[in-house]
């Protein structure tokens, strides 16, 4: 008896459910771009090395070219099309605009999704390869330029806009910290910006 090589799956993308038949070998990237016309997620190397296809899966960064679409079923998928709040840009998007964190813009969607995930990882106290004190009780390390560069190192910019990208991520992370501090001060009644 031959096993089926395709399935009908339902993906929850940017808060909306999409049901589609897919071959089991279809990557999440190809399902997004080719089947659902969500072309903000870019195809770069198609080998998980450039970060152009970075999306958020359950709030964590993932390169969509290495993720099978069938394995993403039941998970919350956020693409660049879903990070803004209506017409109001996400703070990371706004920081990229304000500080010219892009040139050609091809890598920008992946950079922004990666930065959103990275800021959350940092706030949760996750260390990086350059974090000096990795003890959990040390809390989040200072988000220096070195920390940002290390944490964003999976996202390549062929134009070389790295200086502005680091500045944009730093600004967005500061806004996130300020919003979290304000939320704590008001007893959790204010929603964080990231």
Secondary structure, 3 states (H helix, E strand, C coil): CCCCCEEEEEEEECCEEEEEEEECCCEHHHHHHHHCCCCCCCCCCCCCCCCCCEEEECCEEEEHHHCEHHHHCCCEEECHHHCCECCECCHHHHHHHHCCCCCCCCCHHHHHHHHHHHHHHHHCCCCCCCCCCCCHHHCCCCCCHHHHHHHCCCCCCCCCCHHHHHHHHHHHHHHHHHHHHHHHHCCCCCCCCC
